[in-house]
Amino acid sequence: MAGWKELLLDTLKLTEEVKRLNRDIEKLDDHVVAVDKRVVRLETMVEMSQRPRMPKD
């Protein structure tokens, strides 16, 4: 059975790992938001290109 020192060290290691994973998730979240904005712009461009054009007089 692990002693209290080992348990404390494991807890500290896990805490650091959770912090690192949280930072990685925040970076991924920022990237996903940027990609989503690009997709929305592309969708808008496609929709506008499919509209019938007004005849010129």
C-alpha distance matrix in Angstrom:
0.0 3.8 6.5 9.6 11.5 9.7 10.0 13.5 14.4 13.4 15.5 18.3 18.4 18.6 21.3 23.3 23.2 24.4 27.1 28.2 28.4 30.4 32.8 33.3 34.0 36.6 38.3 38.4 39.8 42.5 43.4 43.6 45.9 48.1 48.4 49.3 52.0 53.4 53.5 55.3 57.9 58.4 58.8 61.4 63.2 63.4 64.6 67.2 68.5 69.0 71.2 74.9 76.8 79.6 83.0 84.8 88.2
3.8 0.0 3.7 6.7 7.9 5.9 6.6 10.0 10.7 10.1 12.3 14.8 15.1 15.7 18.2 20.1 20.3 21.7 24.2 25.2 25.8 27.8 30.0 30.6 31.6 33.9 35.6 36.0 37.5 40.0 40.9 41.5 43.7 45.7 46.2 47.2 49.8 51.2 51.5 53.3 55.7 56.4 57.0 59.4 61.2 61.6 62.8 65.4 66.6 67.3 69.5 73.2 74.9 77.7 81.1 82.8 86.2
6.5 3.7 0.0 3.8 5.4 5.4 6.4 8.7 10.1 10.8 12.4 14.5 15.6 16.6 18.4 20.3 21.2 22.5 24.6 26.0 26.9 28.6 30.6 31.7 32.8 34.8 36.5 37.3 38.6 41.0 42.2 42.9 44.8 46.9 47.7 48.6 51.0 52.6 53.1 54.7 57.1 57.9 58.6 60.9 62.8 63.3 64.5 66.9 68.3 69.1 71.1 74.8 76.5 79.2 82.6 84.2 87.6
9.6 6.7 3.8 0.0 3.8 5.5 5.0 6.0 8.6 9.7 10.3 12.2 14.1 15.1 16.2 18.4 19.7 20.7 22.4 24.3 25.4 26.6 28.7 30.1 31.1 32.8 34.8 35.8 36.8 39.0 40.5 41.3 43.0 45.1 46.1 47.0 49.2 51.0 51.6 53.0 55.4 56.5 57.1 59.2 61.2 61.9 63.0 65.3 66.8 67.7 69.6 73.3 74.9 77.5 80.9 82.4 85.8
11.5 7.9 5.4 3.8 0.0 3.8 5.4 5.1 6.2 8.6 9.8 10.6 12.3 14.1 15.2 16.7 18.3 19.9 21.2 22.7 24.3 25.7 27.3 28.8 30.2 31.8 33.4 34.7 36.0 37.9 39.4 40.4 42.2 44.0 45.1 46.2 48.4 50.0 50.8 52.4 54.5 55.6 56.5 58.5 60.4 61.2 62.4 64.6 66.0 67.1 69.1 72.8 74.3 76.8 80.3 81.6 85.0
9.7 5.9 5.4 5.5 3.8 0.0 3.8 5.4 5.1 6.1 8.5 9.8 10.5 12.1 14.0 15.4 16.3 18.2 19.9 21.0 22.3 24.1 25.9 26.9 28.3 30.2 31.8 32.7 34.2 36.3 37.5 38.4 40.4 42.3 43.1 44.3 46.6 48.1 48.7 50.5 52.6 53.5 54.4 56.6 58.3 59.0 60.3 62.6 63.9 64.9 67.0 70.7 72.3 75.0 78.3 79.8 83.2
10.0 6.6 6.4 5.0 5.4 3.8 0.0 3.8 5.5 5.1 6.1 8.6 9.8 10.4 12.1 14.3 15.1 16.2 18.3 19.9 20.8 22.2 24.4 25.6 26.5 28.4 30.3 31.1 32.3 34.7 36.0 36.6 38.5 40.6 41.5 42.4 44.8 46.4 46.9 48.5 50.8 51.8 52.5 54.6 56.6 57.2 58.3 60.7 62.1 63.0 65.0 68.7 70.3 73.0 76.4 77.9 81.3
13.5 10.0 8.7 6.0 5.1 5.4 3.8 0.0 3.8 5.4 5.0 6.2 8.6 9.8 10.4 12.5 14.2 15.2 16.6 18.5 19.9 21.0 22.8 24.5 25.6 27.1 29.0 30.2 31.3 33.3 34.9 35.8 37.4 39.5 40.7 41.6 43.7 45.5 46.2 47.7 49.9 51.1 51.9 53.9 55.8 56.6 57.8 59.9 61.5 62.5 64.4 68.1 69.6 72.1 75.6 77.0 80.3
14.4 10.7 10.1 8.6 6.2 5.1 5.5 3.8 0.0 3.8 5.4 5.1 6.2 8.6 9.8 10.7 12.3 14.2 15.4 16.6 18.4 20.0 21.4 22.7 24.3 25.9 27.4 28.7 30.2 32.1 33.4 34.5 36.4 38.1 39.2 40.4 42.6 44.0 44.9 46.6 48.6 49.7 50.7 52.8 54.5 55.3 56.7 58.8 60.2 61.3 63.4 67.1 68.4 71.1 74.4 75.8 79.2
13.4 10.1 10.8 9.7 8.6 6.1 5.1 5.4 3.8 0.0 3.8 5.4 5.1 6.1 8.5 9.9 10.4 12.2 14.2 15.3 16.3 18.2 20.0 20.9 22.2 24.3 25.8 26.7 28.2 30.4 31.5 32.4 34.4 36.3 37.1 38.2 40.6 42.0 42.6 44.4 46.6 47.5 48.3 50.6 52.3 53.0 54.3 56.6 57.9 58.9 61.0 64.7 66.2 68.9 72.3 73.7 77.2
15.5 12.3 12.4 10.3 9.8 8.5 6.1 5.0 5.4 3.8 0.0 3.8 5.4 5.1 6.0 8.7 9.8 10.4 12.3 14.2 15.1 16.3 18.5 19.9 20.8 22.5 24.5 25.5 26.5 28.7 30.2 31.0 32.7 34.8 35.8 36.7 39.0 40.7 41.3 42.8 45.1 46.2 46.9 49.0 50.9 51.7 52.8 55.0 56.6 57.6 59.5 63.2 64.7 67.3 70.7 72.2 75.5
18.3 14.8 14.5 12.2 10.6 9.8 8.6 6.2 5.1 5.4 3.8 0.0 3.8 5.4 5.0 6.3 8.6 9.9 10.6 12.4 14.2 15.3 16.8 18.5 20.0 21.3 23.0 24.5 25.7 27.4 29.0 30.2 31.8 33.6 34.9 36.0 38.0 39.7 40.7 42.1 44.2 45.4 46.4 48.3 50.1 51.1 52.4 54.4 55.9 57.1 59.0 62.7 64.0 66.5 69.9 71.2 74.6
18.4 15.1 15.6 14.1 12.3 10.5 9.8 8.6 6.2 5.1 5.4 3.8 0.0 3.8 5.4 5.2 6.2 8.7 10.0 10.6 12.3 14.2 15.5 16.6 18.4 20.1 21.4 22.6 24.3 26.1 27.3 28.5 30.4 32.0 33.1 34.4 36.6 38.0 38.9 40.6 42.6 43.6 44.7 46.8 48.4 49.3 50.7 52.8 54.1 55.3 57.4 61.1 62.4 65.1 68.4 69.7 73.2
18.6 15.7 16.6 15.1 14.1 12.1 10.4 9.8 8.6 6.1 5.1 5.4 3.8 0.0 3.8 5.4 4.9 6.1 8.6 9.8 10.4 12.1 14.2 15.2 16.2 18.3 20.0 20.8 22.1 24.4 25.6 26.4 28.3 30.3 31.2 32.2 34.5 36.1 36.7 38.4 40.6 41.5 42.4 44.5 46.3 47.1 48.3 50.6 52.0 53.0 55.0 58.7 60.2 62.9 66.3 67.7 71.1
21.3 18.2 18.4 16.2 15.2 14.0 12.1 10.4 9.8 8.5 6.0 5.0 5.4 3.8 0.0 3.8 5.4 5.1 6.3 8.7 9.9 10.6 12.6 14.4 15.3 16.6 18.7 20.0 20.9 22.9 24.6 25.5 27.0 29.1 30.3 31.3 33.3 35.1 36.0 37.4 39.5 40.8 41.6 43.5 45.4 46.4 47.5 49.6 51.2 52.3 54.1 57.9 59.2 61.7 65.2 66.5 69.9
23.3 20.1 20.3 18.4 16.7 15.4 14.3 12.5 10.7 9.9 8.7 6.3 5.2 5.4 3.8 0.0 3.8 5.4 5.1 6.2 8.6 9.8 10.7 12.4 14.2 15.4 16.8 18.5 19.9 21.5 22.9 24.4 26.0 27.5 28.9 30.2 32.1 33.6 34.8 36.4 38.2 39.4 40.6 42.5 44.1 45.3 46.6 48.5 50.0 51.3 53.2 57.0 58.1 60.7 64.1 65.3 68.6
23.2 20.3 21.2 19.7 18.3 16.3 15.1 14.2 12.3 10.4 9.8 8.6 6.2 4.9 5.4 3.8 0.0 3.8 5.4 5.1 6.1 8.5 9.9 10.5 12.2 14.3 15.5 16.4 18.2 20.1 21.1 22.3 24.3 26.0 26.9 28.3 30.5 31.8 32.7 34.5 36.5 37.4 38.5 40.6 42.2 43.1 44.5 46.6 47.9 49.1 51.2 54.9 56.2 58.9 62.2 63.6 67.0
24.4 21.7 22.5 20.7 19.9 18.2 16.2 15.2 14.2 12.2 10.4 9.9 8.7 6.1 5.1 5.4 3.8 0.0 3.8 5.4 5.1 6.1 8.7 9.8 10.4 12.3 14.3 15.1 16.1 18.4 19.9 20.6 22.3 24.4 25.5 26.4 28.6 30.3 31.0 32.5 34.7 35.8 36.7 38.7 40.5 41.4 42.6 44.7 46.2 47.3 49.2 53.0 54.4 57.0 60.4 61.8 65.2
27.1 24.2 24.6 22.4 21.2 19.9 18.3 16.6 15.4 14.2 12.3 10.6 10.0 8.6 6.3 5.1 5.4 3.8 0.0 3.8 5.5 5.0 6.3 8.7 9.9 10.7 12.6 14.3 15.2 16.8 18.7 19.9 21.2 23.0 24.6 25.7 27.4 29.2 30.4 31.7 33.6 35.0 36.1 37.8 39.6 40.8 42.1 43.9 45.5 46.9 48.6 52.3 53.5 56.0 59.4 60.6 64.0
28.2 25.2 26.0 24.3 22.7 21.0 19.9 18.5 16.6 15.3 14.2 12.4 10.6 9.8 8.7 6.2 5.1 5.4 3.8 0.0 3.8 5.4 5.2 6.3 8.7 10.0 10.8 12.5 14.3 15.7 16.8 18.5 20.2 21.6 22.9 24.4 26.3 27.6 28.8 30.6 32.3 33.4 34.7 36.6 38.1 39.3 40.8 42.6 44.0 45.4 47.4 51.1 52.2 54.8 58.1 59.3 62.7
28.4 25.8 26.9 25.4 24.3 22.3 20.8 19.9 18.4 16.3 15.1 14.2 12.3 10.4 9.9 8.6 6.1 5.1 5.5 3.8 0.0 3.8 5.4 5.0 6.1 8.6 9.9 10.4 12.1 14.3 15.2 16.2 18.3 20.0 20.9 22.1 24.4 25.8 26.6 28.4 30.4 31.3 32.4 34.5 36.1 37.0 38.4 40.5 41.8 43.0 45.1 48.8 50.1 52.8 56.1 57.5 61.0
30.4 27.8 28.6 26.6 25.7 24.1 22.2 21.0 20.0 18.2 16.3 15.3 14.2 12.1 10.6 9.8 8.5 6.1 5.0 5.4 3.8 0.0 3.8 5.4 5.1 6.2 8.7 9.8 10.4 12.5 14.3 15.1 16.5 18.6 19.9 20.8 22.7 24.6 25.5 26.9 28.9 30.3 31.2 33.0 34.9 36.0 37.1 39.1 40.7 41.9 43.7 47.4 48.7 51.2 54.7 56.0 59.3
32.8 30.0 30.6 28.7 27.3 25.9 24.4 22.8 21.4 20.0 18.5 16.8 15.5 14.2 12.6 10.7 9.9 8.7 6.3 5.2 5.4 3.8 0.0 3.8 5.4 5.1 6.3 8.7 9.8 10.8 12.6 14.3 15.5 16.9 18.6 20.0 21.6 23.2 24.6 26.1 27.7 29.1 30.5 32.1 33.7 35.1 36.4 38.1 39.6 41.2 43.0 46.7 47.7 50.2 53.5 54.6 58.0
33.3 30.6 31.7 30.1 28.8 26.9 25.6 24.5 22.7 20.9 19.9 18.5 16.6 15.2 14.4 12.4 10.5 9.8 8.7 6.3 5.0 5.4 3.8 0.0 3.8 5.4 5.1 6.2 8.6 10.0 10.7 12.3 14.4 15.5 16.6 18.3 20.2 21.4 22.6 24.5 26.1 27.1 28.5 30.5 31.9 33.0 34.6 36.4 37.7 39.2 41.2 44.9 46.0 48.7 52.0 53.2 56.7
34.0 31.6 32.8 31.1 30.2 28.3 26.5 25.6 24.3 22.2 20.8 20.0 18.4 16.2 15.3 14.2 12.2 10.4 9.9 8.7 6.1 5.1 5.4 3.8 0.0 3.8 5.4 5.0 6.0 8.6 9.7 10.3 12.2 14.2 15.1 16.1 18.3 19.9 20.7 22.3 24.4 25.5 26.4 28.4 30.2 31.2 32.4 34.5 35.9 37.2 39.1 42.8 44.1 46.7 50.1 51.5 54.9
36.6 33.9 34.8 32.8 31.8 30.2 28.4 27.1 25.9 24.3 22.5 21.3 20.1 18.3 16.6 15.4 14.3 12.3 10.7 10.0 8.6 6.2 5.1 5.4 3.8 0.0 3.8 5.4 5.0 6.3 8.7 9.8 10.6 12.5 14.3 15.3 16.8 18.7 20.0 21.2 23.0 24.6 25.7 27.3 29.1 30.5 31.6 33.3 35.0 36.5 38.1 41.9 42.9 45.4 48.8 50.0 53.3
38.3 35.6 36.5 34.8 33.4 31.8 30.3 29.0 27.4 25.8 24.5 23.0 21.4 20.0 18.7 16.8 15.5 14.3 12.6 10.8 9.9 8.7 6.3 5.1 5.4 3.8 0.0 3.8 5.4 5.2 6.3 8.7 10.0 10.8 12.5 14.3 15.7 17.0 18.6 20.3 21.6 23.0 24.6 26.2 27.5 29.0 30.6 32.1 33.5 35.2 37.1 40.7 41.6 44.2 47.5 48.5 52.0
38.4 36.0 37.3 35.8 34.7 32.7 31.1 30.2 28.7 26.7 25.5 24.5 22.6 20.8 20.0 18.5 16.4 15.1 14.3 12.5 10.4 9.8 8.7 6.2 5.0 5.4 3.8 0.0 3.8 5.4 5.0 6.1 8.6 9.8 10.5 12.1 14.3 15.4 16.3 18.3 20.1 21.0 22.3 24.3 25.8 26.8 28.4 30.3 31.5 32.9 35.0 38.6 39.8 42.6 45.8 47.2 50.6
39.8 37.5 38.6 36.8 36.0 34.2 32.3 31.3 30.2 28.2 26.5 25.7 24.3 22.1 20.9 19.9 18.2 16.1 15.2 14.3 12.1 10.4 9.8 8.6 6.0 5.0 5.4 3.8 0.0 3.8 5.4 5.1 6.2 8.7 9.9 10.5 12.4 14.4 15.3 16.5 18.6 20.0 20.9 22.6 24.5 25.7 26.8 28.7 30.4 31.7 33.4 37.1 38.4 40.9 44.3 45.7 49.1
42.5 40.0 41.0 39.0 37.9 36.3 34.7 33.3 32.1 30.4 28.7 27.4 26.1 24.4 22.9 21.5 20.1 18.4 16.8 15.7 14.3 12.5 10.8 10.0 8.6 6.3 5.2 5.4 3.8 0.0 3.8 5.5 5.2 6.3 8.8 9.9 10.8 12.7 14.5 15.6 17.0 18.7 20.2 21.5 23.1 24.7 26.0 27.4 29.1 30.8 32.4 36.1 37.0 39.4 42.7 43.8 47.2
43.4 40.9 42.2 40.5 39.4 37.5 36.0 34.9 33.4 31.5 30.2 29.0 27.3 25.6 24.6 22.9 21.1 19.9 18.7 16.8 15.2 14.3 12.6 10.7 9.7 8.7 6.3 5.0 5.4 3.8 0.0 3.8 5.4 5.1 6.3 8.6 10.0 10.8 12.4 14.4 15.6 16.7 18.4 20.2 21.4 22.8 24.5 26.0 27.3 29.0 31.0 34.6 35.5 38.2 41.4 42.6 46.0
43.6 41.5 42.9 41.3 40.4 38.4 36.6 35.8 34.5 32.4 31.0 30.2 28.5 26.4 25.5 24.4 22.3 20.6 19.9 18.5 16.2 15.1 14.3 12.3 10.3 9.8 8.7 6.1 5.1 5.5 3.8 0.0 3.8 5.4 5.1 6.0 8.6 9.9 10.4 12.3 14.3 15.2 16.3 18.3 20.0 20.9 22.3 24.3 25.7 27.0 29.0 32.6 33.9 36.6 39.9 41.4 44.9
45.9 43.7 44.8 43.0 42.2 40.4 38.5 37.4 36.4 34.4 32.7 31.8 30.4 28.3 27.0 26.0 24.3 22.3 21.2 20.2 18.3 16.5 15.5 14.4 12.2 10.6 10.0 8.6 6.2 5.2 5.4 3.8 0.0 3.8 5.5 5.0 6.3 8.8 9.9 10.6 12.5 14.3 15.3 16.6 18.6 20.1 21.1 22.7 24.5 26.0 27.5 31.2 32.3 34.8 38.2 39.5 42.9
48.1 45.7 46.9 45.1 44.0 42.3 40.6 39.5 38.1 36.3 34.8 33.6 32.0 30.3 29.1 27.5 26.0 24.4 23.0 21.6 20.0 18.6 16.9 15.5 14.2 12.5 10.8 9.8 8.7 6.3 5.1 5.4 3.8 0.0 3.8 5.4 5.2 6.4 8.8 10.1 10.9 12.6 14.4 15.6 16.9 18.7 20.2 21.4 22.9 24.9 26.5 30.1 30.9 33.4 36.7 37.7 41.2
48.4 46.2 47.7 46.1 45.1 43.1 41.5 40.7 39.2 37.1 35.8 34.9 33.1 31.2 30.3 28.9 26.9 25.5 24.6 22.9 20.9 19.9 18.6 16.6 15.1 14.3 12.5 10.5 9.9 8.8 6.3 5.1 5.5 3.8 0.0 3.8 5.4 5.1 6.2 8.7 9.9 10.6 12.3 14.3 15.4 16.5 18.3 20.0 21.1 22.8 24.8 28.4 29.5 32.3 35.5 36.8 40.4
49.3 47.2 48.6 47.0 46.2 44.3 42.4 41.6 40.4 38.2 36.7 36.0 34.4 32.2 31.3 30.2 28.3 26.4 25.7 24.4 22.1 20.8 20.0 18.3 16.1 15.3 14.3 12.1 10.5 9.9 8.6 6.0 5.0 5.4 3.8 0.0 3.8 5.4 5.1 6.2 8.7 9.8 10.5 12.3 14.3 15.3 16.4 18.4 20.0 21.2 23.0 26.7 28.0 30.7 34.1 35.6 39.1
52.0 49.8 51.0 49.2 48.4 46.6 44.8 43.7 42.6 40.6 39.0 38.0 36.6 34.5 33.3 32.1 30.5 28.6 27.4 26.3 24.4 22.7 21.6 20.2 18.3 16.8 15.7 14.3 12.4 10.8 10.0 8.6 6.3 5.2 5.4 3.8 0.0 3.8 5.5 5.1 6.3 8.7 9.9 10.7 12.5 14.4 15.4 16.6 18.5 20.3 21.7 25.3 26.2 28.6 32.0 33.2 36.6
53.4 51.2 52.6 51.0 50.0 48.1 46.4 45.5 44.0 42.0 40.7 39.7 38.0 36.1 35.1 33.6 31.8 30.3 29.2 27.6 25.8 24.6 23.2 21.4 19.9 18.7 17.0 15.4 14.4 12.7 10.8 9.9 8.8 6.4 5.1 5.4 3.8 0.0 3.8 5.4 5.1 6.2 8.6 9.9 10.6 12.4 14.3 15.4 16.6 18.6 20.5 24.0 24.8 27.5 30.6 31.8 35.4
53.5 51.5 53.1 51.6 50.8 48.7 46.9 46.2 44.9 42.6 41.3 40.7 38.9 36.7 36.0 34.8 32.7 31.0 30.4 28.8 26.6 25.5 24.6 22.6 20.7 20.0 18.6 16.3 15.3 14.5 12.4 10.4 9.9 8.8 6.2 5.1 5.5 3.8 0.0 3.8 5.4 5.0 6.1 8.5 9.8 10.5 12.2 14.1 15.3 16.6 18.7 22.4 23.7 26.6 29.8 31.4 35.0
55.3 53.3 54.7 53.0 52.4 50.5 48.5 47.7 46.6 44.4 42.8 42.1 40.6 38.4 37.4 36.4 34.5 32.5 31.7 30.6 28.4 26.9 26.1 24.5 22.3 21.2 20.3 18.3 16.5 15.6 14.4 12.3 10.6 10.1 8.7 6.2 5.1 5.4 3.8 0.0 3.8 5.4 5.0 6.2 8.6 9.9 10.5 12.2 14.2 15.5 16.9 20.6 21.9 24.5 27.9 29.6 33.0
57.9 55.7 57.1 55.4 54.5 52.6 50.8 49.9 48.6 46.6 45.1 44.2 42.6 40.6 39.5 38.2 36.5 34.7 33.6 32.3 30.4 28.9 27.7 26.1 24.4 23.0 21.6 20.1 18.6 17.0 15.6 14.3 12.5 10.9 9.9 8.7 6.3 5.1 5.4 3.8 0.0 3.8 5.4 5.1 6.2 8.7 9.9 10.6 12.3 14.5 15.8 19.3 20.0 22.6 25.9 27.1 30.6
58.4 56.4 57.9 56.5 55.6 53.5 51.8 51.1 49.7 47.5 46.2 45.4 43.6 41.5 40.8 39.4 37.4 35.8 35.0 33.4 31.3 30.3 29.1 27.1 25.5 24.6 23.0 21.0 20.0 18.7 16.7 15.2 14.3 12.6 10.6 9.8 8.7 6.2 5.0 5.4 3.8 0.0 3.8 5.4 5.0 6.2 8.6 9.9 10.6 12.5 14.7 18.1 19.1 22.1 25.1 26.6 30.3
58.8 57.0 58.6 57.1 56.5 54.4 52.5 51.9 50.7 48.3 46.9 46.4 44.7 42.4 41.6 40.6 38.5 36.7 36.1 34.7 32.4 31.2 30.5 28.5 26.4 25.7 24.6 22.3 20.9 20.2 18.4 16.3 15.3 14.4 12.3 10.5 9.9 8.6 6.1 5.0 5.4 3.8 0.0 3.8 5.4 5.1 6.1 8.6 9.9 10.8 12.8 16.4 18.0 21.0 24.2 26.1 29.7
61.4 59.4 60.9 59.2 58.5 56.6 54.6 53.9 52.8 50.6 49.0 48.3 46.8 44.5 43.5 42.5 40.6 38.7 37.8 36.6 34.5 33.0 32.1 30.5 28.4 27.3 26.2 24.3 22.6 21.5 20.2 18.3 16.6 15.6 14.3 12.3 10.7 9.9 8.5 6.2 5.1 5.4 3.8 0.0 3.8 5.5 5.1 6.1 8.5 10.0 11.0 14.6 15.7 18.3 21.7 23.5 26.9
63.2 61.2 62.8 61.2 60.4 58.3 56.6 55.8 54.5 52.3 50.9 50.1 48.4 46.3 45.4 44.1 42.2 40.5 39.6 38.1 36.1 34.9 33.7 31.9 30.2 29.1 27.5 25.8 24.5 23.1 21.4 20.0 18.6 16.9 15.4 14.3 12.5 10.6 9.8 8.6 6.2 5.0 5.4 3.8 0.0 3.8 5.5 5.2 6.1 8.7 10.3 13.6 14.2 17.1 20.2 21.6 25.2
63.4 61.6 63.3 61.9 61.2 59.0 57.2 56.6 55.3 53.0 51.7 51.1 49.3 47.1 46.4 45.3 43.1 41.4 40.8 39.3 37.0 36.0 35.1 33.0 31.2 30.5 29.0 26.8 25.7 24.7 22.8 20.9 20.1 18.7 16.5 15.3 14.4 12.4 10.5 9.9 8.7 6.2 5.1 5.5 3.8 0.0 3.8 5.4 5.1 6.3 9.0 12.3 13.8 17.1 20.0 22.0 25.6
64.6 62.8 64.5 63.0 62.4 60.3 58.3 57.8 56.7 54.3 52.8 52.4 50.7 48.3 47.5 46.6 44.5 42.6 42.1 40.8 38.4 37.1 36.4 34.6 32.4 31.6 30.6 28.4 26.8 26.0 24.5 22.3 21.1 20.2 18.3 16.4 15.4 14.3 12.2 10.5 9.9 8.6 6.1 5.1 5.5 3.8 0.0 3.8 5.5 5.3 6.7 10.4 12.3 15.3 18.5 20.8 24.3
67.2 65.4 66.9 65.3 64.6 62.6 60.7 59.9 58.8 56.6 55.0 54.4 52.8 50.6 49.6 48.5 46.6 44.7 43.9 42.6 40.5 39.1 38.1 36.4 34.5 33.3 32.1 30.3 28.7 27.4 26.0 24.3 22.7 21.4 20.0 18.4 16.6 15.4 14.1 12.2 10.6 9.9 8.6 6.1 5.2 5.4 3.8 0.0 3.8 5.4 5.4 8.8 9.7 12.5 15.7 17.7 21.1
68.5 66.6 68.3 66.8 66.0 63.9 62.1 61.5 60.2 57.9 56.6 55.9 54.1 52.0 51.2 50.0 47.9 46.2 45.5 44.0 41.8 40.7 39.6 37.7 35.9 35.0 33.5 31.5 30.4 29.1 27.3 25.7 24.5 22.9 21.1 20.0 18.5 16.6 15.3 14.2 12.3 10.6 9.9 8.5 6.1 5.1 5.5 3.8 0.0 3.8 5.6 8.1 8.9 12.4 15.0 16.9 20.6
69.0 67.3 69.1 67.7 67.1 64.9 63.0 62.5 61.3 58.9 57.6 57.1 55.3 53.0 52.3 51.3 49.1 47.3 46.9 45.4 43.0 41.9 41.2 39.2 37.2 36.5 35.2 32.9 31.7 30.8 29.0 27.0 26.0 24.9 22.8 21.2 20.3 18.6 16.6 15.5 14.5 12.5 10.8 10.0 8.7 6.3 5.3 5.4 3.8 0.0 3.8 6.4 8.8 12.2 14.9 17.5 21.0
71.2 69.5 71.1 69.6 69.1 67.0 65.0 64.4 63.4 61.0 59.5 59.0 57.4 55.0 54.1 53.2 51.2 49.2 48.6 47.4 45.1 43.7 43.0 41.2 39.1 38.1 37.1 35.0 33.4 32.4 31.0 29.0 27.5 26.5 24.8 23.0 21.7 20.5 18.7 16.9 15.8 14.7 12.8 11.0 10.3 9.0 6.7 5.4 5.6 3.8 0.0 3.8 6.2 9.2 12.2 15.0 18.3
74.9 73.2 74.8 73.3 72.8 70.7 68.7 68.1 67.1 64.7 63.2 62.7 61.1 58.7 57.9 57.0 54.9 53.0 52.3 51.1 48.8 47.4 46.7 44.9 42.8 41.9 40.7 38.6 37.1 36.1 34.6 32.6 31.2 30.1 28.4 26.7 25.3 24.0 22.4 20.6 19.3 18.1 16.4 14.6 13.6 12.3 10.4 8.8 8.1 6.4 3.8 0.0 3.8 6.6 9.0 12.2 15.3
76.8 74.9 76.5 74.9 74.3 72.3 70.3 69.6 68.4 66.2 64.7 64.0 62.4 60.2 59.2 58.1 56.2 54.4 53.5 52.2 50.1 48.7 47.7 46.0 44.1 42.9 41.6 39.8 38.4 37.0 35.5 33.9 32.3 30.9 29.5 28.0 26.2 24.8 23.7 21.9 20.0 19.1 18.0 15.7 14.2 13.8 12.3 9.7 8.9 8.8 6.2 3.8 0.0 3.8 6.3 8.9 12.3
79.6 77.7 79.2 77.5 76.8 75.0 73.0 72.1 71.1 68.9 67.3 66.5 65.1 62.9 61.7 60.7 58.9 57.0 56.0 54.8 52.8 51.2 50.2 48.7 46.7 45.4 44.2 42.6 40.9 39.4 38.2 36.6 34.8 33.4 32.3 30.7 28.6 27.5 26.6 24.5 22.6 22.1 21.0 18.3 17.1 17.1 15.3 12.5 12.4 12.2 9.2 6.6 3.8 0.0 3.8 6.4 9.2
83.0 81.1 82.6 80.9 80.3 78.3 76.4 75.6 74.4 72.3 70.7 69.9 68.4 66.3 65.2 64.1 62.2 60.4 59.4 58.1 56.1 54.7 53.5 52.0 50.1 48.8 47.5 45.8 44.3 42.7 41.4 39.9 38.2 36.7 35.5 34.1 32.0 30.6 29.8 27.9 25.9 25.1 24.2 21.7 20.2 20.0 18.5 15.7 15.0 14.9 12.2 9.0 6.3 3.8 0.0 3.8 6.4
84.8 82.8 84.2 82.4 81.6 79.8 77.9 77.0 75.8 73.7 72.2 71.2 69.7 67.7 66.5 65.3 63.6 61.8 60.6 59.3 57.5 56.0 54.6 53.2 51.5 50.0 48.5 47.2 45.7 43.8 42.6 41.4 39.5 37.7 36.8 35.6 33.2 31.8 31.4 29.6 27.1 26.6 26.1 23.5 21.6 22.0 20.8 17.7 16.9 17.5 15.0 12.2 8.9 6.4 3.8 0.0 3.8
88.2 86.2 87.6 85.8 85.0 83.2 81.3 80.3 79.2 77.2 75.5 74.6 73.2 71.1 69.9 68.6 67.0 65.2 64.0 62.7 61.0 59.3 58.0 56.7 54.9 53.3 52.0 50.6 49.1 47.2 46.0 44.9 42.9 41.2 40.4 39.1 36.6 35.4 35.0 33.0 30.6 30.3 29.7 26.9 25.2 25.6 24.3 21.1 20.6 21.0 18.3 15.3 12.3 9.2 6.4 3.8 0.0
